[in-house]
Amino acid sequence: MHSRFIMMLCFICFFYNLTIAQQHIIYSIIDSISGEKIPYATINIKNKGIYFEADSLGEFTYLPEKGDTILISCVGYFDKFVVGLRPEYSQIKLNQRPKELEGVYTGNYPVMSVGVFEEKVSKSMSPSLSDRTEYATLINVPLGVKKYSIQRIYFKVYTKHAKSGAANPVRIHVYKVNDNGSPGDDLQPRDIVLKSIKLEGKYLVIDLSEENMVMTDRSVFISMQWIKQQSETENYMQPQISFTEKGTVPMTWVRQMNLNNYNWFLPKNLKFWGNMIVKADIKVYE
């Protein structure tokens, strides 16, 4: 009788553990100091080639499996590798990167515009693509400029079919240029995610004047990343980012979750891909 009871108890424990193991766990990504949740951090299940973002509350769900190697990243924080994401570790803490303070520039400085100014829209893409797409356009700075800061970024938009100002979240990046010409490290001091679209005329405008992004790079990439969340909330009837087929030089690099293992590539066919129309105002210090 006693042994039968023990066997029944073992079976109950076995099936309970099996049920728990098969359940998706809700994980939270939080700031290691403040304890506040970090919205829209990127989760990369490296051994499976899966990418997605946490939601606006800094949460995501996942069914942990043995051998999982997970990379959690967000602008302004150190990347964190997690091997074997276990249910008891439902909170994942990220450490802030130290902020490098630039010199303070006072007085009046000239402002100039740089980037892709082509007004003709050849095609457009909704900021709600389901394949976690990112486009990064190369922006060249005039040779005479030695030190500058980005004040505002302008993305040309197409609004003919837009029904509202609502939008799926999109992330804005400013990247260094790698030796091979592709987008490199992110230059921004903090994460910039747009959860609604505010337009000024034909442009979606992002104000970076308070970011203190003082740079000396001859060229940078400005990108628009369509955030892929686990919940399907795409709204295609919204302002769309514009591209042009004009020109002879491809300047916009692309990466998609379903193409080329989410690596950057430079499309050669401008008629098919086009260059993303984006420009920036820069304040010239030297």
Buried (B, 14 or more C-beta within 10 A) or exposed (E): EEEEEEEEEEEEEEEEEEEEEEEEBEBBBBBEEEEEBBBBBBBBBEEEEBBBBBBEEBBBEBEBEEEBBBBBBBBBBEEBEBEEBEBEEEEBBBEBBEEEEBEEEEEEEEEEEBBBEBEEBBBBBBBBBEBBBBBBBBBEBEEEBEBBBBBBBBBBBBBEEBEEEBBBBBBBBBBBBEEEEBBBEBBBBEBBBBEEBEBEEBBBBBEBEEBBBBBEBEEBBBBBBBBBBBEEEBBEEBBBBBBBBBEEEBBBBBBBBEEEEBEBEBBEEBEEBBBBBBBBBBBBBE
